């Protein structure tokens, strides 16, 4: 069987035939799997949904980062403008008026302090304890609270600007 005859190739041995059959089966199995994957609409839809969800999550994170940056910029601008306005008012206000304003501010502080003490005396202990816990919690979580407040301000500003259009 394995004798060469002219230009003909020798006939394959049984072992070679087994290897060819095994190789062909492997290729056929891979082809069937590929076709099954293409025909599985549900799996494709899940894959597409997962991709879209990942893209949406990335976009949301990017937008949140941009909003935080914008909020920081706006906050800095407002702080600068308020400081500038305060300097202008102080520079252009006569001294007697500044003295009167300082005296009025001191009176307001004293009155507020008295009102605070009176409210503290009249407030029941359970309410005061809860208020103390809330204040402590707010102080402990200052950064997230500021970030949340900044995000709310940015959203309100965006909403306001869209209404004007």
VMD Tcl script that builds the backbone (N, CA, C; Angstrom):
set m [mol new atoms 495]
animate dup $m
set s [atomselect $m all]
$s set {name element resname resid chain x y z} {
  {N N UNK 1 A 0.791 -1.197 0.000}
  {CA C UNK 1 A 0.000 0.000 0.000}
  {C C UNK 1 A 0.832 1.259 0.000}
  {N N UNK 2 A 1.953 1.232 0.613}
  {CA C UNK 2 A 2.791 2.402 0.699}
  {C C UNK 2 A 3.855 2.448 -0.382}
  {N N UNK 3 A 3.672 1.765 -1.424}
  {CA C UNK 3 A 4.669 1.764 -2.493}
  {C C UNK 3 A 4.379 2.879 -3.459}
  {N N UNK 4 A 5.396 3.677 -3.783}
  {CA C UNK 4 A 5.167 4.771 -4.719}
  {C C UNK 4 A 4.964 4.235 -6.127}
  {N N UNK 5 A 4.002 4.792 -6.816}
  {CA C UNK 5 A 3.715 4.376 -8.188}
  {C C UNK 5 A 3.688 5.615 -9.065}
  {N N UNK 6 A 4.729 5.948 -9.723}
  {CA C UNK 6 A 4.796 7.069 -10.650}
  {C C UNK 6 A 4.665 8.392 -9.921}
  {N N UNK 7 A 3.766 9.262 -10.416}
  {CA C UNK 7 A 3.550 10.592 -9.846}
  {C C UNK 7 A 2.585 10.553 -8.676}
  {N N UNK 8 A 1.947 9.466 -8.441}
  {CA C UNK 8 A 0.958 9.384 -7.356}
  {C C UNK 8 A 1.653 9.440 -6.002}
  {N N UNK 9 A 0.990 10.089 -5.068}
  {CA C UNK 9 A 1.511 10.128 -3.707}
  {C C UNK 9 A 1.162 8.825 -3.024}
  {N N UNK 10 A 1.964 8.430 -2.063}
  {CA C UNK 10 A 1.652 7.187 -1.377}
  {C C UNK 10 A 0.344 7.323 -0.611}
  {N N UNK 11 A -0.388 6.289 -0.496}
  {CA C UNK 11 A -1.647 6.339 0.235}
  {C C UNK 11 A -1.352 6.476 1.729}
  {N N UNK 12 A -2.193 7.263 2.395}
  {CA C UNK 12 A -1.936 7.527 3.812}
  {C C UNK 12 A -2.111 6.273 4.666}
  {N N UNK 13 A -1.371 6.269 5.735}
  {CA C UNK 13 A -1.461 5.142 6.665}
  {C C UNK 13 A -2.707 5.317 7.519}
  {N N UNK 14 A -3.150 4.277 8.176}
  {CA C UNK 14 A -4.323 4.407 9.048}
  {C C UNK 14 A -4.104 5.463 10.140}
  {N N UNK 15 A -2.903 5.569 10.653}
  {CA C UNK 15 A -2.620 6.571 11.692}
  {C C UNK 15 A -2.783 7.986 11.125}
  {N N UNK 16 A -2.290 8.209 9.918}
  {CA C UNK 16 A -2.421 9.523 9.276}
  {C C UNK 16 A -3.882 9.827 9.011}
  {N N UNK 17 A -4.627 8.818 8.582}
  {CA C UNK 17 A -6.066 9.014 8.342}
  {C C UNK 17 A -6.786 9.389 9.630}
  {N N UNK 18 A -6.424 8.718 10.734}
  {CA C UNK 18 A -7.040 9.060 12.030}
  {C C UNK 18 A -6.737 10.505 12.409}
  {N N UNK 19 A -5.486 10.929 12.202}
  {CA C UNK 19 A -5.103 12.302 12.523}
  {C C UNK 19 A -5.867 13.299 11.654}
  {N N UNK 20 A -6.026 12.995 10.372}
  {CA C UNK 20 A -6.779 13.870 9.472}
  {C C UNK 20 A -8.234 13.963 9.918}
  {N N UNK 21 A -8.821 12.823 10.280}
  {CA C UNK 21 A -10.222 12.806 10.722}
  {C C UNK 21 A -10.361 13.623 12.009}
  {N N UNK 22 A -9.410 13.416 12.931}
  {CA C UNK 22 A -9.457 14.162 14.200}
  {C C UNK 22 A -9.315 15.663 13.945}
  {N N UNK 23 A -8.392 16.037 13.075}
  {CA C UNK 23 A -8.192 17.444 12.735}
  {C C UNK 23 A -9.461 18.027 12.090}
  {N N UNK 24 A -10.048 17.259 11.167}
  {CA C UNK 24 A -11.273 17.711 10.499}
  {C C UNK 24 A -12.407 17.867 11.508}
  {N N UNK 25 A -12.505 16.928 12.456}
  {CA C UNK 25 A -13.542 17.032 13.499}
  {C C UNK 25 A -13.339 18.281 14.347}
  {N N UNK 26 A -12.087 18.560 14.726}
  {CA C UNK 26 A -11.803 19.767 15.511}
  {C C UNK 26 A -12.224 21.022 14.751}
  {N N UNK 27 A -11.848 21.106 13.480}
  {CA C UNK 27 A -12.224 22.261 12.662}
  {C C UNK 27 A -13.730 22.370 12.535}
  {N N UNK 28 A -14.382 21.225 12.319}
  {CA C UNK 28 A -15.842 21.216 12.196}
  {C C UNK 28 A -16.493 21.660 13.504}
  {N N UNK 29 A -15.952 21.202 14.640}
  {CA C UNK 29 A -16.478 21.608 15.944}
  {C C UNK 29 A -16.342 23.109 16.161}
  {N N UNK 30 A -15.200 23.657 15.784}
  {CA C UNK 30 A -14.992 25.096 15.935}
  {C C UNK 30 A -15.936 25.869 15.023}
  {N N UNK 31 A -16.132 25.389 13.825}
  {CA C UNK 31 A -17.047 26.048 12.891}
  {C C UNK 31 A -18.468 26.018 13.432}
  {N N UNK 32 A -18.885 24.864 13.970}
  {CA C UNK 32 A -20.236 24.738 14.536}
  {C C UNK 32 A -20.402 25.682 15.720}
  {N N UNK 33 A -19.385 25.769 16.577}
  {CA C UNK 33 A -19.451 26.688 17.714}
  {C C UNK 33 A -19.571 28.131 17.240}
  {N N UNK 34 A -18.808 28.501 16.232}
  {CA C UNK 34 A -18.866 29.865 15.700}
  {C C UNK 34 A -20.252 30.156 15.124}
  {N N UNK 35 A -20.786 29.207 14.386}
  {CA C UNK 35 A -22.126 29.397 13.816}
  {C C UNK 35 A -23.185 29.454 14.911}
  {N N UNK 36 A -23.051 28.622 15.937}
  {CA C UNK 36 A -24.001 28.642 17.048}
  {C C UNK 36 A -23.937 29.983 17.770}
  {N N UNK 37 A -22.715 30.523 17.925}
  {CA C UNK 37 A -22.561 31.826 18.572}
  {C C UNK 37 A -23.229 32.927 17.776}
  {N N UNK 38 A -23.118 32.848 16.439}
  {CA C UNK 38 A -23.750 33.861 15.594}
  {C C UNK 38 A -25.259 33.715 15.595}
  {N N UNK 39 A -25.743 32.514 15.764}
  {CA C UNK 39 A -27.178 32.274 15.739}
  {C C UNK 39 A -27.815 32.538 17.104}
  {N N UNK 40 A -27.015 32.624 18.167}
  {CA C UNK 40 A -27.551 32.837 19.516}
  {C C UNK 40 A -27.827 34.327 19.730}
  {N N UNK 41 A -29.017 34.749 19.366}
  {CA C UNK 41 A -29.401 36.160 19.431}
  {C C UNK 41 A -29.444 36.644 20.874}
  {N N UNK 42 A -29.900 35.799 21.772}
  {CA C UNK 42 A -30.015 36.186 23.174}
  {C C UNK 42 A -28.630 36.514 23.757}
  {N N UNK 43 A -27.652 35.670 23.467}
  {CA C UNK 43 A -26.300 35.917 23.963}
  {C C UNK 43 A -25.718 37.186 23.344}
  {N N UNK 44 A -25.975 37.383 22.058}
  {CA C UNK 44 A -25.490 38.594 21.395}
  {C C UNK 44 A -26.132 39.832 22.010}
  {N N UNK 45 A -27.430 39.747 22.316}
  {CA C UNK 45 A -28.129 40.888 22.921}
  {C C UNK 45 A -27.554 41.177 24.309}
  {N N UNK 46 A -27.282 40.124 25.082}
  {CA C UNK 46 A -26.694 40.329 26.412}
  {C C UNK 46 A -25.318 40.968 26.302}
  {N N UNK 47 A -24.528 40.490 25.335}
  {CA C UNK 47 A -23.190 41.042 25.130}
  {C C UNK 47 A -23.271 42.515 24.740}
  {N N UNK 48 A -24.185 42.833 23.840}
  {CA C UNK 48 A -24.369 44.221 23.397}
  {C C UNK 48 A -24.845 45.087 24.564}
  {N N UNK 49 A -25.775 44.548 25.373}
  {CA C UNK 49 A -26.280 45.300 26.529}
  {C C UNK 49 A -25.157 45.553 27.535}
  {N N UNK 50 A -24.312 44.562 27.746}
  {CA C UNK 50 A -23.194 44.740 28.670}
  {C C UNK 50 A -22.232 45.813 28.151}
  {N N UNK 51 A -21.974 45.803 26.843}
  {CA C UNK 51 A -21.101 46.820 26.239}
  {C C UNK 51 A -21.697 48.211 26.411}
  {N N UNK 52 A -22.997 48.314 26.125}
  {CA C UNK 52 A -23.664 49.611 26.242}
  {C C UNK 52 A -23.673 50.096 27.686}
  {N N UNK 53 A -23.890 49.170 28.619}
  {CA C UNK 53 A -23.895 49.554 30.027}
  {C C UNK 53 A -22.511 50.041 30.441}
  {N N UNK 54 A -21.479 49.362 29.979}
  {CA C UNK 54 A -20.116 49.777 30.294}
  {C C UNK 54 A -19.830 51.164 29.709}
  {N N UNK 55 A -20.266 51.391 28.471}
  {CA C UNK 55 A -20.066 52.701 27.850}
  {C C UNK 55 A -20.825 53.784 28.618}
  {N N UNK 56 A -22.058 53.458 29.025}
  {CA C UNK 56 A -22.856 54.433 29.764}
  {C C UNK 56 A -22.207 54.746 31.108}
  {N N UNK 57 A -21.677 53.728 31.769}
  {CA C UNK 57 A -21.010 53.942 33.050}
  {C C UNK 57 A -19.779 54.825 32.872}
  {N N UNK 58 A -19.002 54.557 31.839}
  {CA C UNK 58 A -17.812 55.372 31.568}
  {C C UNK 58 A -18.203 56.815 31.271}
  {N N UNK 59 A -19.250 56.980 30.460}
  {CA C UNK 59 A -19.701 58.335 30.106}
  {C C UNK 59 A -20.216 59.067 31.344}
  {N N UNK 60 A -20.967 58.356 32.202}
  {CA C UNK 60 A -21.475 58.973 33.429}
  {C C UNK 60 A -20.327 59.405 34.338}
  {N N UNK 61 A -19.317 58.558 34.451}
  {CA C UNK 61 A -18.161 58.917 35.281}
  {C C UNK 61 A -17.447 60.137 34.703}
  {N N UNK 62 A -17.323 60.156 33.389}
  {CA C UNK 62 A -16.670 61.298 32.737}
  {C C UNK 62 A -17.482 62.576 32.953}
  {N N UNK 63 A -18.796 62.480 32.798}
  {CA C UNK 63 A -19.646 63.651 32.994}
  {C C UNK 63 A -19.615 64.120 34.449}
  {N N UNK 64 A -19.579 63.171 35.361}
  {CA C UNK 64 A -19.509 63.544 36.776}
  {C C UNK 64 A -18.198 64.261 37.065}
  {N N UNK 65 A -17.119 63.758 36.490}
  {CA C UNK 65 A -15.823 64.395 36.672}
  {C C UNK 65 A -15.837 65.810 36.091}
  {N N UNK 66 A -16.425 65.949 34.907}
  {CA C UNK 66 A -16.504 67.273 34.283}
  {C C UNK 66 A -17.369 68.208 35.124}
  {N N UNK 67 A -18.471 67.685 35.652}
  {CA C UNK 67 A -19.357 68.513 36.482}
  {C C UNK 67 A -18.637 68.956 37.753}
  {N N UNK 68 A -17.864 68.058 38.343}
  {CA C UNK 68 A -17.120 68.405 39.550}
  {C C UNK 68 A -16.085 69.484 39.241}
  {N N UNK 69 A -15.391 69.333 38.115}
  {CA C UNK 69 A -14.408 70.342 37.724}
  {C C UNK 69 A -15.085 71.689 37.476}
  {N N UNK 70 A -16.214 71.651 36.778}
  {CA C UNK 70 A -16.942 72.887 36.482}
  {C C UNK 70 A -17.441 73.537 37.777}
  {N N UNK 71 A -17.939 72.707 38.696}
  {CA C UNK 71 A -18.408 73.237 39.979}
  {C C UNK 71 A -17.262 73.903 40.731}
  {N N UNK 72 A -16.092 73.296 40.695}
  {CA C UNK 72 A -14.931 73.887 41.365}
  {C C UNK 72 A -14.563 75.223 40.713}
  {N N UNK 73 A -14.605 75.262 39.387}
  {CA C UNK 73 A -14.303 76.510 38.681}
  {C C UNK 73 A -15.307 77.600 39.042}
  {N N UNK 74 A -16.588 77.239 39.022}
  {CA C UNK 74 A -17.636 78.210 39.326}
  {C C UNK 74 A -17.499 78.693 40.769}
  {N N UNK 75 A -17.206 77.769 41.672}
  {CA C UNK 75 A -17.026 78.140 43.077}
  {C C UNK 75 A -15.872 79.115 43.233}
  {N N UNK 76 A -14.763 78.817 42.570}
  {CA C UNK 76 A -13.608 79.722 42.635}
  {C C UNK 76 A -13.947 81.095 42.058}
  {N N UNK 77 A -14.660 81.109 40.933}
  {CA C UNK 77 A -15.042 82.379 40.320}
  {C C UNK 77 A -15.958 83.176 41.256}
  {N N UNK 78 A -16.936 82.498 41.853}
  {CA C UNK 78 A -17.850 83.183 42.768}
  {C C UNK 78 A -17.100 83.723 43.986}
  {N N UNK 79 A -16.177 82.921 44.503}
  {CA C UNK 79 A -15.394 83.354 45.665}
  {C C UNK 79 A -14.581 84.592 45.307}
  {N N UNK 80 A -13.947 84.571 44.125}
  {CA C UNK 80 A -13.152 85.719 43.689}
  {C C UNK 80 A -14.012 86.957 43.499}
  {N N UNK 81 A -15.175 86.765 42.860}
  {CA C UNK 81 A -16.066 87.913 42.630}
  {C C UNK 81 A -16.599 88.474 43.939}
  {N N UNK 82 A -16.933 87.590 44.870}
  {CA C UNK 82 A -17.439 88.065 46.171}
  {C C UNK 82 A -16.344 88.825 46.918}
  {N N UNK 83 A -15.120 88.322 46.873}
  {CA C UNK 83 A -14.020 89.020 47.542}
  {C C UNK 83 A -13.779 90.380 46.888}
  {N N UNK 84 A -13.829 90.405 45.567}
  {CA C UNK 84 A -13.634 91.671 44.847}
  {C C UNK 84 A -14.755 92.658 45.194}
  {N N UNK 85 A -15.989 92.170 45.210}
  {CA C UNK 85 A -17.116 93.049 45.542}
  {C C UNK 85 A -16.979 93.568 46.971}
  {N N UNK 86 A -16.552 92.701 47.884}
  {CA C UNK 86 A -16.349 93.134 49.273}
  {C C UNK 86 A -15.292 94.215 49.381}
  {N N UNK 87 A -14.187 94.046 48.625}
  {CA C UNK 87 A -13.142 95.079 48.641}
  {C C UNK 87 A -13.654 96.400 48.069}
  {N N UNK 88 A -14.428 96.306 46.980}
  {CA C UNK 88 A -14.976 97.524 46.375}
  {C C UNK 88 A -15.900 98.250 47.354}
  {N N UNK 89 A -16.757 97.485 47.999}
  {CA C UNK 89 A -17.682 98.107 48.958}
  {C C UNK 89 A -16.901 98.747 50.090}
  {N N UNK 90 A -15.917 98.030 50.608}
  {CA C UNK 90 A -15.140 98.566 51.726}
  {C C UNK 90 A -14.360 99.808 51.306}
  {N N UNK 91 A -13.793 99.784 50.103}
  {CA C UNK 91 A -13.009 100.929 49.619}
  {C C UNK 91 A -13.879 102.158 49.362}
  {N N UNK 92 A -15.123 101.937 48.931}
  {CA C UNK 92 A -15.983 103.066 48.557}
  {C C UNK 92 A -16.946 103.493 49.658}
  {N N UNK 93 A -16.883 102.835 50.797}
  {CA C UNK 93 A -17.791 103.189 51.895}
  {C C UNK 93 A -17.075 104.125 52.863}
  {N N UNK 94 A -17.762 105.224 53.263}
  {CA C UNK 94 A -17.145 106.160 54.212}
  {C C UNK 94 A -16.897 105.484 55.577}
  {N N UNK 95 A -15.881 105.950 56.290}
  {CA C UNK 95 A -15.508 105.361 57.580}
  {C C UNK 95 A -16.627 105.400 58.620}
  {N N UNK 96 A -17.363 106.520 58.767}
  {CA C UNK 96 A -18.433 106.517 59.775}
  {C C UNK 96 A -19.490 105.424 59.497}
  {N N UNK 97 A -19.763 105.217 58.234}
  {CA C UNK 97 A -20.742 104.185 57.874}
  {C C UNK 97 A -20.198 102.782 58.187}
  {N N UNK 98 A -18.903 102.578 57.953}
  {CA C UNK 98 A -18.276 101.301 58.296}
  {C C UNK 98 A -18.331 101.057 59.802}
  {N N UNK 99 A -18.094 102.118 60.580}
  {CA C UNK 99 A -18.162 101.981 62.039}
  {C C UNK 99 A -19.570 101.612 62.487}
  {N N UNK 100 A -20.572 102.266 61.891}
  {CA C UNK 100 A -21.965 101.948 62.217}
  {C C UNK 100 A -22.288 100.506 61.862}
  {N N UNK 101 A -21.838 100.070 60.689}
  {CA C UNK 101 A -22.099 98.706 60.245}
  {C C UNK 101 A -21.429 97.703 61.185}
  {N N UNK 102 A -20.204 98.004 61.625}
  {CA C UNK 102 A -19.504 97.115 62.549}
  {C C UNK 102 A -20.248 97.040 63.875}
  {N N UNK 103 A -20.740 98.187 64.343}
  {CA C UNK 103 A -21.501 98.216 65.596}
  {C C UNK 103 A -22.801 97.413 65.444}
  {N N UNK 104 A -23.487 97.580 64.326}
  {CA C UNK 104 A -24.736 96.837 64.082}
  {C C UNK 104 A -24.445 95.336 63.986}
  {N N UNK 105 A -23.349 94.966 63.334}
  {CA C UNK 105 A -22.984 93.551 63.226}
  {C C UNK 105 A -22.711 92.961 64.605}
  {N N UNK 106 A -22.025 93.731 65.464}
  {CA C UNK 106 A -21.754 93.257 66.826}
  {C C UNK 106 A -23.061 93.047 67.589}
  {N N UNK 107 A -23.994 93.977 67.435}
  {CA C UNK 107 A -25.292 93.835 68.104}
  {C C UNK 107 A -26.032 92.588 67.597}
  {N N UNK 108 A -25.989 92.380 66.301}
  {CA C UNK 108 A -26.658 91.203 65.726}
  {C C UNK 108 A -26.014 89.927 66.260}
  {N N UNK 109 A -24.681 89.909 66.348}
  {CA C UNK 109 A -23.983 88.727 66.893}
  {C C UNK 109 A -24.394 88.467 68.336}
  {N N UNK 110 A -24.437 89.538 69.131}
  {CA C UNK 110 A -24.825 89.384 70.533}
  {C C UNK 110 A -26.255 88.862 70.653}
  {N N UNK 111 A -27.150 89.440 69.860}
  {CA C UNK 111 A -28.552 89.020 69.895}
  {C C UNK 111 A -28.678 87.561 69.445}
  {N N UNK 112 A -27.955 87.182 68.414}
  {CA C UNK 112 A -27.996 85.797 67.925}
  {C C UNK 112 A -27.449 84.853 68.988}
  {N N UNK 113 A -26.385 85.260 69.662}
  {CA C UNK 113 A -25.821 84.414 70.719}
  {C C UNK 113 A -26.825 84.235 71.850}
  {N N UNK 114 A -27.483 85.332 72.250}
  {CA C UNK 114 A -28.510 85.234 73.307}
  {C C UNK 114 A -29.653 84.333 72.875}
  {N N UNK 115 A -30.080 84.481 71.603}
  {CA C UNK 115 A -31.176 83.637 71.093}
  {C C UNK 115 A -30.747 82.170 71.061}
  {N N UNK 116 A -29.500 81.927 70.696}
  {CA C UNK 116 A -28.982 80.563 70.678}
  {C C UNK 116 A -28.964 79.949 72.066}
  {N N UNK 117 A -28.517 80.723 73.037}
  {CA C UNK 117 A -28.494 80.225 74.423}
  {C C UNK 117 A -29.909 79.958 74.930}
  {N N UNK 118 A -30.815 80.861 74.623}
  {CA C UNK 118 A -32.202 80.686 75.041}
  {C C UNK 118 A -32.810 79.444 74.386}
  {N N UNK 119 A -32.544 79.256 73.094}
  {CA C UNK 119 A -33.069 78.078 72.395}
  {C C UNK 119 A -32.458 76.806 72.974}
  {N N UNK 120 A -31.174 76.848 73.329}
  {CA C UNK 120 A -30.524 75.674 73.908}
  {C C UNK 120 A -31.121 75.329 75.265}
  {N N UNK 121 A -31.460 76.354 76.042}
  {CA C UNK 121 A -32.058 76.110 77.357}
  {C C UNK 121 A -33.456 75.508 77.227}
  {N N UNK 122 A -34.219 75.928 76.231}
  {CA C UNK 122 A -35.616 75.502 76.090}
  {C C UNK 122 A -35.772 74.199 75.296}
  {N N UNK 123 A -34.706 73.774 74.590}
  {CA C UNK 123 A -34.790 72.582 73.749}
  {C C UNK 123 A -34.701 71.326 74.615}
  {N N UNK 124 A -35.613 70.354 74.393}
  {CA C UNK 124 A -35.541 69.101 75.160}
  {C C UNK 124 A -34.240 68.340 74.869}
  {N N UNK 125 A -33.779 67.578 75.848}
  {CA C UNK 125 A -32.516 66.839 75.718}
  {C C UNK 125 A -32.482 65.878 74.529}
  {N N UNK 126 A -33.543 65.074 74.274}
  {CA C UNK 126 A -33.463 64.148 73.128}
  {C C UNK 126 A -33.261 64.883 71.796}
  {N N UNK 127 A -33.919 66.010 71.643}
  {CA C UNK 127 A -33.784 66.777 70.404}
  {C C UNK 127 A -32.366 67.332 70.293}
  {N N UNK 128 A -31.835 67.828 71.401}
  {CA C UNK 128 A -30.489 68.378 71.402}
  {C C UNK 128 A -29.462 67.287 71.078}
  {N N UNK 129 A -29.662 66.081 71.633}
  {CA C UNK 129 A -28.739 64.973 71.362}
  {C C UNK 129 A -28.761 64.594 69.881}
  {N N UNK 130 A -29.974 64.525 69.308}
  {CA C UNK 130 A -30.072 64.194 67.885}
  {C C UNK 130 A -29.418 65.263 67.027}
  {N N UNK 131 A -29.594 66.517 67.391}
  {CA C UNK 131 A -28.968 67.611 66.642}
  {C C UNK 131 A -27.445 67.532 66.751}
  {N N UNK 132 A -26.949 67.202 67.938}
  {CA C UNK 132 A -25.499 67.041 68.108}
  {C C UNK 132 A -24.967 65.902 67.257}
  {N N UNK 133 A -25.706 64.756 67.216}
  {CA C UNK 133 A -25.273 63.623 66.394}
  {C C UNK 133 A -25.270 64.001 64.915}
  {N N UNK 134 A -26.301 64.724 64.478}
  {CA C UNK 134 A -26.374 65.135 63.074}
  {C C UNK 134 A -25.218 66.083 62.730}
  {N N UNK 135 A -24.922 66.999 63.615}
  {CA C UNK 135 A -23.819 67.942 63.373}
  {C C UNK 135 A -22.477 67.206 63.333}
  {N N UNK 136 A -22.293 66.244 64.227}
  {CA C UNK 136 A -21.056 65.459 64.247}
  {C C UNK 136 A -20.912 64.654 62.966}
  {N N UNK 137 A -22.005 64.037 62.537}
  {CA C UNK 137 A -21.992 63.251 61.305}
  {C C UNK 137 A -21.687 64.145 60.103}
  {N N UNK 138 A -22.268 65.338 60.075}
  {CA C UNK 138 A -22.017 66.276 58.973}
  {C C UNK 138 A -20.548 66.706 58.962}
  {N N UNK 139 A -19.983 66.947 60.155}
  {CA C UNK 139 A -18.572 67.336 60.211}
  {C C UNK 139 A -17.669 66.193 59.757}
  {N N UNK 140 A -18.044 64.966 60.104}
  {CA C UNK 140 A -17.227 63.805 59.736}
  {C C UNK 140 A -17.279 63.535 58.234}
  {N N UNK 141 A -18.389 63.871 57.607}
  {CA C UNK 141 A -18.571 63.614 56.170}
  {C C UNK 141 A -18.632 64.914 55.384}
  {N N UNK 142 A -17.779 65.827 55.722}
  {CA C UNK 142 A -17.814 67.160 55.110}
  {C C UNK 142 A -17.565 67.114 53.603}
  {N N UNK 143 A -16.568 66.343 53.173}
  {CA C UNK 143 A -16.217 66.297 51.746}
  {C C UNK 143 A -17.357 65.765 50.889}
  {N N UNK 144 A -17.971 64.615 51.229}
  {CA C UNK 144 A -19.097 64.143 50.406}
  {C C UNK 144 A -20.269 65.125 50.411}
  {N N UNK 145 A -20.507 65.766 51.552}
  {CA C UNK 145 A -21.603 66.741 51.604}
  {C C UNK 145 A -21.318 67.940 50.697}
  {N N UNK 146 A -20.081 68.402 50.705}
  {CA C UNK 146 A -19.716 69.533 49.843}
  {C C UNK 146 A -19.805 69.126 48.382}
  {N N UNK 147 A -19.329 67.919 48.064}
  {CA C UNK 147 A -19.398 67.431 46.683}
  {C C UNK 147 A -20.849 67.302 46.229}
  {N N UNK 148 A -21.703 66.784 47.105}
  {CA C UNK 148 A -23.120 66.643 46.756}
  {C C UNK 148 A -23.757 68.020 46.558}
  {N N UNK 149 A -23.436 68.949 47.438}
  {CA C UNK 149 A -23.978 70.298 47.299}
  {C C UNK 149 A -23.497 70.952 46.004}
  {N N UNK 150 A -22.229 70.747 45.673}
  {CA C UNK 150 A -21.694 71.305 44.431}
  {C C UNK 150 A -22.384 70.688 43.221}
  {N N UNK 151 A -22.629 69.383 43.281}
  {CA C UNK 151 A -23.317 68.715 42.170}
  {C C UNK 151 A -24.738 69.260 42.014}
  {N N UNK 152 A -25.415 69.494 43.130}
  {CA C UNK 152 A -26.773 70.045 43.072}
  {C C UNK 152 A -26.738 71.449 42.472}
  {N N UNK 153 A -25.763 72.247 42.867}
  {CA C UNK 153 A -25.644 73.608 42.327}
  {C C UNK 153 A -25.408 73.556 40.821}
  {N N UNK 154 A -24.525 72.662 40.387}
  {CA C UNK 154 A -24.239 72.538 38.955}
  {C C UNK 154 A -25.493 72.109 38.203}
  {N N UNK 155 A -26.206 71.134 38.753}
  {CA C UNK 155 A -27.439 70.684 38.095}
  {C C UNK 155 A -28.465 71.813 38.010}
  {N N UNK 156 A -28.594 72.575 39.074}
  {CA C UNK 156 A -29.530 73.701 39.055}
  {C C UNK 156 A -29.100 74.758 38.034}
  {N N UNK 157 A -27.804 75.018 37.963}
  {CA C UNK 157 A -27.318 75.991 36.981}
  {C C UNK 157 A -27.547 75.493 35.559}
  {N N UNK 158 A -27.303 74.205 35.325}
  {CA C UNK 158 A -27.550 73.636 33.995}
  {C C UNK 158 A -29.034 73.714 33.648}
  {N N UNK 159 A -29.860 73.380 34.594}
  {CA C UNK 159 A -31.313 73.434 34.376}
  {C C UNK 159 A -31.762 74.863 34.076}
  {N N UNK 160 A -31.210 75.798 34.818}
  {CA C UNK 160 A -31.556 77.210 34.624}
  {C C UNK 160 A -31.111 77.695 33.244}
  {N N UNK 161 A -29.900 77.301 32.844}
  {CA C UNK 161 A -29.407 77.746 31.541}
  {C C UNK 161 A -30.208 77.117 30.396}
  {N N UNK 162 A -30.681 75.901 30.574}
  {CA C UNK 162 A -31.489 75.261 29.535}
  {C C UNK 162 A -32.853 75.929 29.415}
  {N N UNK 163 A -33.391 76.397 30.499}
  {CA C UNK 163 A -34.688 77.085 30.457}
  {C C UNK 163 A -34.601 78.389 29.668}
  {N N UNK 164 A -33.459 79.032 29.747}
  {CA C UNK 164 A -33.283 80.319 29.069}
  {C C UNK 164 A -33.194 80.148 27.567}
  {N N UNK 165 A -32.817 78.965 27.115}
  {CA C UNK 165 A -32.678 78.718 25.666}
  {C C UNK 165 A -33.991 78.523 25.093}
}
mol reanalyze $m
mol bondsrecalc $m
mol representation Tube
mol addrep $m
